[in-house]
Amino acid sequence: MAHVVIIGAGPVGLVTSILLAADGHRATVLDRDPTAARTVEAAIGGDWRRPGVKQFGHTHILMPAGYRLLDKELPGAVDRIREAGGYTYSMLSGAWKVPGADPGQAGDERFETITARRPVLEAALFATAAETPGVRILGGTKVVSLFVGEARTSGRPHIAGVVTDSGARIEADLVVDASGRRTDVPELLAQVGGAPEVIREEAGFRYYTRYFRADERGVPAPRTWPLTHHNSISVITAPGDGDTWSTTLVTSDRDQELRPLSRVDVWNRVLALYPHAAHWNEGVPLTDVHVMGGTHNTLRCLVAGEQPAVTGILAIGDARMTTNPQFGMGMTTGLRHAVRLRDALRLLGTDDAVELALHVDRGIDAESGPGWADDTAWARHRTAEIDAEMRGERYATDDPAWALRTAVEAVFLKDPEILRAWGDVGSMLATADAAFVETGLVERVIQLGAEAPRYPEPGPDRAELLTAVRDGEPGPHRGRLLVATRDGE
Ligand SMILES: Cc1cc2nc3c(=O)[nH]c(=O)nc-3n(C[C@H](O)[C@H](O)[C@H](O)COP(=O)(O)OP(=O)(O)OC[C@H]3O[C@@H](n4cnc5c(N)ncnc54)[C@H](O)[C@@H]3O)c2cc1C
C-alpha cells in the first residue's frame, strides 16, 4: 500500500484522504491554514477563518450529483453534515409553478442535495477525515518545494516528496495536489523541470455575499432556480445549515460602477429590486458583504499531449480544473476527481507512474473536460454580455450553444419536461447534449423561446440599477417589490 501526501485539506483533499485510507493507503494531508480550531461547532458559530480559501465566506451549494456521490462513497460524512444542521433540499423546490408540473414524480429525488454553509460542510468532512485510521492531517504546514527522486523513465522528473515551511522533508509514493484554485504547485514543478501546461481564462466575476439567520419569518421560500441572471448582474440564493442562508449578487469584475455593492446599504437596495429574491435578506444578518473578485477558469494539465510532464504527482479538484463559480460545479467536479484517483490506484497502484498519470489525467479530461469547456465558453459570453449591457447595448453572438442556453433559461419555467431537463443539467446529472439534444427537446425550447425575454425574472434595467447603487432613489421596480410577499409570486 502507498503513502500518499495530499497538499490541501479542502473538501477535495479531505475526501481523497478518507477514500484512500479506506483502501489501506496511508494519507498525510498538509494544509497551510491551522487546523486546531477546525470544529463543526466553530463552523456553525461562524468563528472559523480560512485565509487559504478566499471563497470560504461565499455561497456554496453542493450540486445533487456531488451529493449522490458523497452519499454513496462516504455516508458517514453526509450523516455528520446532517447532524450539523444540513438538510435535504431540492434544487427544483422553487420551480414547481410550471404549468402542468407534477412535483414529486418518481425520480425527482435526483434533484435533491444537502444544504450547509461551506465552513460547516468542510468541518464535517474534516471531522470524518481526522477520525479515519490511516489519515494524518498536519495543519499550519505549507508545502514550499517538491523534491525529485530517481527518475522512473527518462526525460521527466519523478516527484518523491514535499518539503514544508518548517524544513521537514516528507517522502511519498504519490503526491496529490489538492491545493485549490490558487495552487502554487505549477511554479514548484517548474523549479524541478516538470511545469504543467496551464490554460487560463480571465472571464472574471465578482461576488458580493451576505449570510443570514432566520427570524420568526423562517428561511425564505425559493421562487425559482437558485441562480437567476439579469441585466448586468446575477443573483444566487441558497439555504445553509440549520436556519441560515446566503444571498449573493454577482457582477462582472470589470464593472466598476457596481463596486459599491460591498456596502450593506447599497447591497440591500439592489437586492430589493429583484422581486423573486428581495425577501432573501429578511432575517438576522450574520455578516456584512463578503467580496471576492478575480475568478477565472483554469486548467492545469500535468499530461501535455501524449506524455506526462512529470510523474509521482497528480492534480485534482480546483488545482486541476478551476471553474466559474456561478454554476456551483467546483466541489462536485473535485469529488469526481477524488473517486477517479482512488479507482486508478485500485487498478494500477503506484509502480507504473507514467501509466497512473495518463490514466488519471485522461479520465479527468474525459469526464470533466467538456463541462469545463462549456462553462468557460459561457463565462466568456456572459462577461461580454455584461460589457454590452454596461454600454446600453444588447449582446449578440452567433454561437448556437449560447443561444440554446439563454433560450432554456428563458423558458424552463414554462414546460415540465424542459424544467426537468434543465434540472438535470444544473444539478450536474447530465450534459446539455444528453438532456436537450438527445431527447429532442431543443425544438420545443426554440419554439417557446422565440418570443421570450432574455431575462425571465423581473428586475431593473441598467439605468435603474445604477440609480439604486448611487443614491437609493426609488426606481420603477421598487413599487413592485413592496407588494411582493414572502411566499407569494
Ligand atoms: C465565490 C465562489 C463560490 C463558489 N461556490 C461554489 C458552489 O456553490 N458549489 C461548489 O461546488 N463549488 C463552489 N465553488 C468552488 C469551490 O469553492 C471549490 O471547487 C472547492 O473549494 C475546491 O476544493 P479543493 O479542496 O480542490 O480546494 P480548496 O477548497 O481551495 O482547498 C485547498 C486547500 O489547500 C491549502 N493549500 C494551498 N496551498 C497550499 C500549500 N502550498 N501547502 C499546504 N496547503 C496549501 C489551502 O489552505 C486550502 O485549505 C465556489 C468558488 C468560488 C470562488
The ligand as a Tripos MOL2 file, in Angstrom:
@<TRIPOS>MOLECULE
LIG
   53    58     1     0     0
SMALL
NO_CHARGES

@<TRIPOS>ATOM
      1 C1        -17.1110   32.6380   -4.9420 C.3       1 LIG1
      2 C2        -17.1060   31.1440   -5.1050 C.ar      1 LIG1
      3 C3        -18.2760   30.4250   -4.9170 C.ar      1 LIG1
      4 C4        -18.2840   29.0390   -5.0940 C.ar      1 LIG1
      5 N1        -19.4580   28.3520   -4.9580 N.ar      1 LIG1
      6 C5        -19.4630   27.0130   -5.1440 C.ar      1 LIG1
      7 C6        -20.6580   26.2650   -5.0300 C.ar      1 LIG1
      8 O1        -21.7420   26.8090   -4.8290 O.2       1 LIG1
      9 N2        -20.5990   24.9120   -5.1900 N.ar      1 LIG1
     10 C7        -19.4140   24.2770   -5.4720 C.ar      1 LIG1
     11 O2        -19.4030   23.0490   -5.5980 O.2       1 LIG1
     12 N3        -18.2710   24.9670   -5.5900 N.ar      1 LIG1
     13 C8        -18.2660   26.3050   -5.4470 C.ar      1 LIG1
     14 N4        -17.1060   26.9930   -5.5730 N.ar      1 LIG1
     15 C9        -15.8780   26.2490   -5.8750 C.3       1 LIG1
     16 C10       -15.3390   25.5880   -4.6110 C.3       1 LIG1
     17 O3        -15.0660   26.5700   -3.6520 O.3       1 LIG1
     18 C11       -14.0800   24.8140   -4.9660 C.3       1 LIG1
     19 O4        -14.3560   23.9900   -6.0670 O.3       1 LIG1
     20 C12       -13.5910   23.9880   -3.8140 C.3       1 LIG1
     21 O5        -13.1360   24.7830   -2.7570 O.3       1 LIG1
     22 C13       -12.4200   23.1350   -4.2870 C.3       1 LIG1
     23 O6        -11.9530   22.3850   -3.2310 O.3       1 LIG1
     24 P1        -10.4290   21.9500   -3.1640 P.3       1 LIG1
     25 O7        -10.3340   21.0620   -1.9960 O.co2     1 LIG1
     26 O8         -9.9790   21.4900   -4.5020 O.co2     1 LIG1
     27 O9         -9.6200   23.3090   -2.9070 O.3       1 LIG1
     28 P2         -9.7550   24.3730   -1.7280 P.3       1 LIG1
     29 O10       -11.0490   24.3100   -1.0930 O.co2     1 LIG1
     30 O11        -9.3070   25.6700   -2.3070 O.co2     1 LIG1
     31 O12        -8.6860   23.8950   -0.6640 O.3       1 LIG1
     32 C14        -7.3090   23.9790   -0.9510 C.3       1 LIG1
     33 C15        -6.5530   23.8770    0.3490 C.3       1 LIG1
     34 O13        -5.1540   23.8320    0.0410 O.3       1 LIG1
     35 C16        -4.4540   24.5920    1.0150 C.3       1 LIG1
     36 N5         -3.1700   24.9660    0.4050 N.ar      1 LIG1
     37 C17        -2.9860   25.7590   -0.6730 C.ar      1 LIG1
     38 N6         -1.6580   25.8210   -0.9710 N.ar      1 LIG1
     39 C18        -1.0130   25.0480   -0.0580 C.ar      1 LIG1
     40 C19         0.3460   24.7240    0.1670 C.ar      1 LIG1
     41 N7          1.3180   25.1870   -0.6180 N.pl3     1 LIG1
     42 N8          0.6440   23.9130    1.2010 N.ar      1 LIG1
     43 C20        -0.3310   23.4220    2.0260 C.ar      1 LIG1
     44 N9         -1.6360   23.7160    1.8590 N.ar      1 LIG1
     45 C21        -1.9630   24.5070    0.8190 C.ar      1 LIG1
     46 C22        -5.3860   25.7570    1.3170 C.3       1 LIG1
     47 O14        -5.1280   26.3020    2.5850 O.3       1 LIG1
     48 C23        -6.7440   25.0580    1.2640 C.3       1 LIG1
     49 O15        -7.1230   24.5790    2.5110 O.3       1 LIG1
     50 C24       -17.0870   28.3730   -5.4360 C.ar      1 LIG1
     51 C25       -15.9100   29.1030   -5.6340 C.ar      1 LIG1
     52 C26       -15.9330   30.4730   -5.5000 C.ar      1 LIG1
     53 C27       -14.6720   31.2370   -5.8020 C.3       1 LIG1
@<TRIPOS>BOND
     1     1     2 1
     2     2     3 ar
     3     2    52 ar
     4     3     4 ar
     5     4     5 ar
     6     4    50 ar
     7     5     6 ar
     8     6     7 ar
     9     6    13 1
    10     7     8 2
    11     7     9 ar
    12     9    10 ar
    13    10    11 2
    14    10    12 ar
    15    12    13 ar
    16    13    14 ar
    17    14    15 1
    18    14    50 ar
    19    15    16 1
    20    16    17 1
    21    16    18 1
    22    18    19 1
    23    18    20 1
    24    20    21 1
    25    20    22 1
    26    22    23 1
    27    23    24 1
    28    24    25 2
    29    24    26 1
    30    24    27 1
    31    27    28 1
    32    28    29 2
    33    28    30 1
    34    28    31 1
    35    31    32 1
    36    32    33 1
    37    33    34 1
    38    33    48 1
    39    34    35 1
    40    35    36 1
    41    35    46 1
    42    36    37 ar
    43    36    45 ar
    44    37    38 ar
    45    38    39 ar
    46    39    40 ar
    47    39    45 ar
    48    40    41 1
    49    40    42 ar
    50    42    43 ar
    51    43    44 ar
    52    44    45 ar
    53    46    47 1
    54    46    48 1
    55    48    49 1
    56    50    51 ar
    57    51    52 ar
    58    52    53 1
@<TRIPOS>SUBSTRUCTURE
     1 LIG1         1 GROUP 0 **** ****
